[in-house]
Amino acid sequence: MKITNIKLALVSAALAVLPMMASSQTAEPAKKVEPLLSTQEIGGTSPLGAVTMHQTINPKSPAMTETEFQLGTKIYFERCAGCHGVLRKGATGKPLTPNITLEKGSDYLHTFIYYGSAQGMPNWGTSGTLSKDEVDIMVKYIQHEPPQPPEMGMKEVLATWKLLVDPHKRPTKKMNDLDISNLFSVTLRDAGKIALIDGASKKIVKILDTGYAVHISRMSKSGRYLYVIGRDAKIVLIDLWMTTPTPVAEIKVGLEARSVETSKFKGYEDRYAIAGAYWPPQYVLMDGDTLKPLRIVGTRGMTSDTEEYHPEPRVAAIVSSNFRPEFLVNAKETGMVHMVDYSDLENLKVTMIKTPRFLHDGGFESTGRYFMDAANASDKIAVIDTKEDKLAAIVEVGKTPHPGRGANFIHPKFGPVWATSHLGDETISMIGTDPVKHKATAWKVVGTLKGAGGGSLFIKSHPKSTHLWVDAALNPDEKISQSIAVFDIKNLDNGFKVLPIAEWAALGKGVKRVLQPEYNKAGDEVWFSVWSAANEESAIVVVDDKTLKLKAVIKDKALVTPTGKFNVYNTQHDVY
């Protein structure tokens, strides 16, 4: 079966999150085009490609010039590091260190890179993504010693810290008329910005410069401060109380990152922030209102299963406990969850909880006590009890779960459940989450729904809604990826309705993908990103949750590749 460049890009983007959806080999090269998602991939393109690194020559490897090395480094971090790791030790993909690649030989490596494999390796050559010469360079590159990016300790992190507005010079009360609780922080990925959009008027309040490929926005417990982090590990702190929302501090916690969170436990609201890095493998604790770095903790250590040393456990999701003064920090490759007690930073206590490897994303069940933590490549959900600081259960689910924060709702038969969709298959797994009134079904898959198809990135519901929304942004069928599936929670056996979200957006040319449902504060609207290429028109489509009818389309030249949308109230209170 022949695969188009766009389809390949979508598969490649998913692979950058973790291995999934096998790429098909093509019999002939396609015309080279810039894929929609490959330059700013959903989880994998790394800013480390632009970092200067030292070349270590392996005399047993094919000769390689400095120019070839620099290009190889750029390509590796743009296309490969998300799966194979910074140091090529293997992450969700196989290791590519010289002791392995030299044994395989150049001919084997060239065929593998050029044509791909049914096990998940993209066909970089036949797709037109890499030229033959570039494939040749990568064959040489992975037979040499992996270059190591620079480390960043306190001295280096502190040097990036900028206090733009001192806390004493900030307002003591809200100075604008914005309904902050119904404000949306919208990632404009390819622009390196966020858009603040008013939930009622649907008007853009302000566009703010942030950093490379913003990944998430998080709210302080008070709802005053917005924390934005990009894949370049730059955090921007925005004060929503000022006359117009304004950045008041910034910092880089590493060279590549994905996650930021703030303290939520009573008595510690807004006091601390924490961010985790992909490189160096570490997390940084900071003052909540200034981002001044206070402590740095490394994640290097033993894997949870084989207890082998791993040199680069990337920090994925971070959440804040509602029951203890603790942060939960996911160390992806080791499968260790760090329970970081922030009550005493001078004498920091970290409880290590063993879970399946390759931790990625997740969210709390409806009570806010149990964290449903997706170990993507292990096809499991780890249930962590944040009140007792222990692993409560491990639940087998579908192929490569990617819940975002997941979806909580009341199942007609099994009571409270938390649901996840999957990158690798069409299923939606529903897990019982009530160990008191529904003990027999707690922490078990109580039902499986069939969705629109593999390649779902996000799933969403709301306590005031009777609907469950599931995207399929990575599905290679454009008709599916441009629509949304919606289930009636009271009649789940009836299957889903399909809403043509991209069609409703009425955009011009360009390949469009629909992703990431997000509710407004009231729970009566669902917002969707209609994502096109950086040089094409994108939009946000708003749907009435009750009627499933189109309510509004938000268009603006400034809305460049809108992706994640984070409603202030829902993010502040973990409503999903």
Secondary structure, DSSP 8 states (H G I E B T S, - for coil): ----HHHHHHHHHHHHHSS-S-----SS-------TTTTT-SS---GGGGS-------TTS----HHHHHHHHHHHHHHTHHHH-TTSS-SSS----HHHHHHH-HHHHHHHHHH--TTS---TTTTTSS-HHHHHHHHHHTTS---------HHHHHHH-EESS-GGGS-SS--S---GGGEEEEEEGGGTEEEEEETTT--EEEEEE--TTEEEEEE-TTS-EEEEEETT-EEEEEETTSSS-EEEEEEE-SSEEEEEEE--STT-TTTEEEEEEEETTEEEEEETTT--EEEEEE--EE-TTT--EES---EEEEEE-SSSSEEEEEETTTTEEEEEE-S-STT-EEEEEE--S-EEEEEE-TTSSEEEEEEGGGTEEEEEETTTTEEEEEEE-SSSB--TT-EEEEETTTEEEEEEEBSSSSEEEEEE--TTTSGGGBTSEEEEEE-S-S----EE--TT-SEEEE--TT-SSHHHHTSEEEEEGGGGGG-EEEE-HHHHHT--SS--EEEEEEE-TTSSEEEEEEE--TTS--EEEEEETTT--EEEEE--TT--SEEEEEEHHHHHTT--
